[in-house]
Amino acid sequence: MKLNKTLIAVIVVIVLIGAWAASAYNSMVSVQEEATTALANVQSTYQRRADLIPNLVETVKGYAAHEKETLEGVVAARSKATSITLDPENMTPEKLKEFQQAQGELGSALGRLIAIQENYPDLKANENFRDLQVQLEGTENRINEARNSYNATVQKYNVVIRSFPKNIFAGLFGFSQMTKFEAEAGAEKAPQVKF
């Protein structure tokens, strides 16, 4: 009789531990999926910007034929930026940095393209150019929001997998920390405006 009670107690403990382990695993999967979805949203927003660029380049081409170097720079930067994708399963800080650098180069090239408008009053007044410029500005805001959302989701995920006792299961099941987006190099310095 005493053996039966001990056996029942052991079985109950094993079932409770198993149920808790399943719950812990499922919660880690849930927050990991939120983080990978947030990353996909960041990439989707960057893709929206990349999709707007050919239209902007074509609009500028019609007005600024001799700005060939700037236009080619934007096209090359866009090509480089769209060739780098982030895989949540194999994302390293180096890969994220490479992605951010390519996106930064594209942003810089776009800045030079937008600056061309000052030399071409007809371009500045062109409705298509203005619409594209507004869409790009909106997309830049969306990129910032998507990156902030991703960072918040990654923080939540990292806290879950690093907190005791879930960190034990995280190690057993291969959950590892994810990398956040960081400010670009030099972002801590305010830009100088000269007239």
C-alpha positions as CSV (number, residue, x, y, z in Angstrom):
1,M,0.0,0.0,0.0
2,K,2.8,2.4,0.9
3,L,4.5,1.6,-2.4
4,N,1.4,2.5,-4.3
5,K,1.2,5.9,-2.6
6,T,4.9,6.6,-3.3
7,L,4.4,5.5,-6.9
8,I,1.3,7.7,-7.3
9,A,3.2,10.7,-5.8
10,V,6.2,10.2,-8.2
11,I,3.8,9.9,-11.2
12,V,2.0,13.1,-10.1
13,V,5.3,15.0,-9.7
14,I,6.5,13.8,-13.1
15,V,3.2,14.8,-14.8
16,L,3.4,18.2,-13.2
17,I,7.0,18.8,-14.3
18,G,6.1,17.6,-17.8
19,A,3.1,19.9,-18.0
20,W,5.2,22.8,-16.7
21,A,8.0,22.0,-19.2
22,A,5.5,21.8,-22.1
23,S,4.1,25.2,-21.0
24,A,7.6,26.7,-20.8
25,Y,8.5,25.4,-24.2
26,N,5.3,26.7,-25.8
27,S,5.8,30.1,-24.3
28,M,9.3,30.3,-25.7
29,V,8.1,29.2,-29.1
30,S,5.4,31.9,-29.0
31,V,7.8,34.8,-28.2
32,Q,10.3,33.5,-30.7
33,E,7.6,33.6,-33.4
34,E,6.6,37.1,-32.4
35,A,10.3,38.1,-32.8
36,T,10.7,36.5,-36.2
37,T,7.5,38.0,-37.4
38,A,8.7,41.4,-36.3
39,L,11.9,40.8,-38.2
40,A,9.9,39.9,-41.3
41,N,8.0,43.2,-40.9
42,V,11.3,45.1,-40.7
43,Q,12.4,43.5,-43.9
44,S,9.1,44.1,-45.6
45,T,9.3,47.8,-44.8
46,Y,12.8,48.0,-46.2
47,Q,11.5,46.2,-49.3
48,R,8.7,48.9,-49.6
49,R,11.4,51.5,-49.7
50,A,13.4,49.6,-52.3
51,D,10.3,49.2,-54.4
52,L,9.7,52.9,-54.5
53,I,13.2,53.8,-55.6
54,P,13.0,52.7,-59.3
55,N,10.0,55.1,-59.7
56,L,11.9,57.9,-58.0
57,V,15.0,57.3,-60.1
58,E,13.0,57.3,-63.4
59,T,11.2,60.5,-62.4
60,V,14.5,62.2,-61.7
61,K,16.1,60.8,-64.9
62,G,13.7,62.8,-67.0
63,Y,14.8,66.1,-65.4
64,A,18.4,65.5,-64.5
65,A,20.0,63.6,-67.3
66,H,23.5,64.7,-66.4
67,E,23.2,63.4,-62.7
68,K,24.1,60.0,-64.0
69,E,26.6,59.2,-61.2
70,T,24.0,59.9,-58.5
71,L,21.4,57.9,-60.2
72,E,23.7,54.9,-60.7
73,G,24.8,55.2,-57.0
74,V,21.2,54.9,-55.9
75,V,20.6,51.9,-58.2
76,A,23.8,50.2,-57.0
77,A,23.0,50.8,-53.3
78,R,19.4,49.5,-53.8
79,S,20.8,46.4,-55.4
80,K,23.2,45.8,-52.6
81,A,20.5,46.5,-49.9
82,T,18.0,44.1,-51.4
83,S,20.6,41.3,-51.9
84,I,21.1,41.0,-48.1
85,T,18.3,39.3,-46.2
86,L,18.1,38.3,-42.6
87,D,17.4,34.7,-41.6
88,P,16.1,34.5,-38.0
89,E,17.5,31.0,-37.7
90,N,21.1,32.0,-38.6
91,M,21.2,35.7,-37.7
92,T,24.4,36.9,-36.2
93,P,25.4,40.3,-35.0
94,E,27.8,40.5,-38.0
95,K,25.0,39.7,-40.5
96,L,22.7,42.3,-38.9
97,K,25.5,44.9,-39.0
98,E,26.0,44.1,-42.7
99,F,22.3,44.5,-43.4
100,Q,22.2,47.8,-41.5
101,Q,25.2,49.1,-43.3
102,A,23.7,48.3,-46.7
103,Q,20.5,50.0,-45.7
104,G,22.5,53.0,-44.4
105,E,24.3,53.3,-47.8
106,L,20.9,53.2,-49.5
107,G,19.6,55.9,-47.3
108,S,22.6,58.0,-48.0
109,A,22.3,57.5,-51.7
110,L,18.6,58.5,-51.5
111,G,19.6,61.6,-49.6
112,R,21.9,62.7,-52.5
113,L,19.1,61.9,-55.0
114,I,16.6,64.0,-53.1
115,A,19.1,66.8,-52.9
116,I,19.2,67.0,-56.7
117,Q,15.7,68.6,-56.6
118,E,17.2,71.9,-55.4
119,N,19.0,72.2,-58.8
120,Y,15.9,71.5,-60.8
121,P,12.9,73.7,-60.0
122,D,10.7,71.8,-62.5
123,L,11.6,68.5,-60.8
124,K,10.8,70.0,-57.4
125,A,7.4,71.0,-58.8
126,N,6.7,67.7,-60.4
127,E,3.7,66.0,-58.8
128,N,5.1,62.4,-59.2
129,F,8.3,63.4,-57.6
130,R,6.6,65.0,-54.7
131,D,4.3,62.0,-54.2
132,L,7.2,59.6,-54.3
133,Q,9.2,61.8,-51.9
134,V,6.2,61.8,-49.4
135,Q,5.9,58.0,-49.8
136,L,9.6,57.6,-49.0
137,E,9.4,59.8,-46.0
138,G,6.5,57.8,-44.7
139,T,8.4,54.6,-45.4
140,E,11.4,55.8,-43.4
141,N,9.0,56.4,-40.5
142,R,7.6,52.9,-41.0
143,I,11.1,51.5,-41.0
144,N,11.8,53.2,-37.7
145,E,8.6,51.9,-36.1
146,A,9.2,48.4,-37.4
147,R,12.7,48.4,-36.0
148,N,11.5,49.6,-32.6
149,S,8.8,47.0,-32.6
150,Y,11.3,44.3,-33.5
151,N,13.7,45.4,-30.7
152,A,10.8,45.3,-28.2
153,T,9.8,41.9,-29.2
154,V,13.4,40.6,-29.2
155,Q,13.8,42.0,-25.7
156,K,10.7,40.1,-24.5
157,Y,12.0,36.9,-26.2
158,N,15.5,37.3,-24.7
159,V,14.1,37.9,-21.2
160,V,11.9,34.8,-21.5
161,I,14.8,32.5,-22.6
162,R,17.3,33.9,-20.1
163,S,15.0,33.8,-17.0
164,F,15.4,31.0,-14.6
165,P,14.2,28.2,-14.8
166,K,13.2,28.6,-18.5
167,N,16.8,29.2,-19.4
168,I,17.5,25.5,-18.6
169,F,14.9,24.4,-21.2
170,A,16.0,27.1,-23.6
171,G,19.4,25.6,-23.7
172,L,18.1,22.1,-24.0
173,F,15.8,23.0,-26.9
174,G,18.2,25.2,-28.8
175,F,16.6,28.6,-28.1
176,S,19.4,31.3,-28.3
177,Q,19.4,35.1,-27.9
178,M,18.4,37.2,-30.8
179,T,20.3,40.4,-31.8
180,K,18.6,43.8,-31.8
181,F,19.0,46.6,-34.3
182,E,21.4,49.3,-33.1
183,A,22.0,52.8,-34.2
184,E,24.3,53.3,-37.1
185,A,27.9,54.3,-36.5
186,G,28.1,58.0,-36.0
187,A,24.4,58.4,-35.1
188,E,25.4,59.7,-31.7
189,K,26.8,62.9,-33.3
190,A,24.4,65.6,-34.3
191,P,24.6,66.5,-38.0
192,Q,26.2,69.8,-38.8
193,V,24.2,72.2,-40.8
194,K,26.1,74.8,-42.8
195,F,24.7,77.6,-44.9
